[in-house]
Amino acid sequence: MRPVVVTGGTGTLGRSVVRELREAGAEVRVLSRRAGDGHVVGDLTTGAGLDDAIRGVGAIVHCATDTRVPRNDVTGIRNLTEAAHRHGAPRLVYVSIVGVDRVPFPYYRVKHEVEGIVVESGLPWTILRATQFHDLVLTLSRFLARSPVMVVPAGTSVQPVDAAEVAARLAQLALAAPAGWAPEFGGPEVVPFTDLARAYLRARGVRRPVLPVRLPGRVARAYREGGHLTPGHAAGRRTYAEFLADRVGTERTG
Ligand SMILES: NC(=O)c1ccc[n+]([C@@H]2O[C@H](COP(=O)([O-])OP(=O)(O)OC[C@H]3O[C@@H](n4cnc5c(N)ncnc54)[C@H](OP(=O)(O)O)[C@@H]3O)[C@@H](O)[C@H]2O)c1
């Protein structure tokens, strides 16, 4: 089996992908801007280090993203696919988000553009779209819970999924033949945001009113309409409540 390179292998999702691949017996390289064990230091935006990262690999799992400057993801995928063509055209497995073609959120538009570049790359490809990770819902909840009233988007549900479960699926896909569009990977249940917010407050033992507010604009409407949900592909098993019990429980005792 040829090595696999994981971009973003230091991130929330990528760390689990690396672990899954190693458990499956694969030799894994992690592309990171920072030095570390098993890392090939490189930068997708500048293209530095990509030749060393990709030389000789059988597959690339592309988990890196720059949420602060999303346009860098377009530069990054171009540099990555060009480097891949210089090194035997390994298969490219890309993780995207359910609804990037339906919700006109700027970050999603970039993800959709990146999907197009993957499809047109001339490399053998697989794209897996997943719903929002539990970690993201928790981060958002922590932020919203800072104010005395926890304001949440009204009429909006989320289908949070465990990043480790998505990682396991990605690792399987990375070790298999290219699949094109893989079936979407959604969390086990669709939950109103108000319930997720209340679950967070309960888990933290914090008393705070939750105020649903109807947000204006096309993006908020697309979320209300569930453009980011995939109830027909509720492949995940671990619920947000289970995740929260582990994570917040650890924080309280840790
Ligand atoms: N979060 C969600 O709810 C969710 C849901 C569905 C799909 N996704 C997708 O899953 C993927 C991973 O998300 P995540 O939340 O795990 O991301 P994350 O924790 O923010 O990690 C981002 C990773 O990207 C790497 N990176 C950023 N800029 C880079 C650059 N210029 N060159 C090389 N590496 C760079 C970082 O590595 P270093 O800092 O080590 O260089 C880091 O490992 C993304 O494509 C995201 O869109 C996320």
The ligand as a Gaussian input file, in Angstrom:
#p B3LYP/6-31G(d) Opt

LIG

0 1
 N      -16.438000      22.034000      10.919000
 C      -17.532000      21.496000      10.374000
 O      -18.627000      21.510000      10.960000
 C      -17.442000      20.824000       9.020000
 C      -18.551000      20.143000       8.493000
 C      -18.433000      19.497000       7.247000
 C      -17.236000      19.581000       6.547000
 N      -16.191000      20.299000       7.077000
 C      -14.937000      20.385000       6.318000
 O      -13.981000      19.534000       6.953000
 C      -12.666000      20.048000       6.698000
 C      -11.898000      20.097000       8.009000
 O      -12.549000      20.986000       8.895000
 P      -12.005000      21.168000      10.388000
 O      -13.095000      21.831000      11.144000
 O      -11.421000      19.901000      10.852000
 O      -10.816000      22.219000      10.133000
 P       -9.821000      22.853000      11.184000
 O       -9.878000      22.146000      12.497000
 O      -10.032000      24.343000      11.148000
 O       -8.385000      22.538000      10.568000
 C       -7.942000      23.236000       9.462000
 C       -6.668000      22.557000       8.972000
 O       -6.251000      23.176000       7.761000
 C       -4.854000      23.302000       7.775000
 N       -4.486000      24.464000       6.940000
 C       -5.094000      25.676000       6.912000
 N       -4.487000      26.477000       6.022000
 C       -3.482000      25.739000       5.469000
 C       -2.500000      26.010000       4.494000
 N       -2.411000      27.217000       3.896000
 N       -1.622000      25.038000       4.154000
 C       -1.685000      23.820000       4.764000
 N       -2.609000      23.500000       5.708000
 C       -3.481000      24.455000       6.059000
 C       -4.456000      23.470000       9.220000
 O       -3.172000      22.910000       9.404000
 P       -1.911000      23.649000      10.091000
 O       -2.433000      24.774000      10.929000
 O       -1.267000      22.544000      10.890000
 O       -1.057000      24.102000       8.956000
 C       -5.507000      22.620000       9.950000
 O       -5.040000      21.299000      10.139000
 C      -12.864000      21.384000       5.990000
 O      -12.726000      21.208000       4.607000
 C      -14.296000      21.761000       6.324000
 O      -14.895000      22.599000       5.359000
 C      -16.259000      20.898000       8.288000

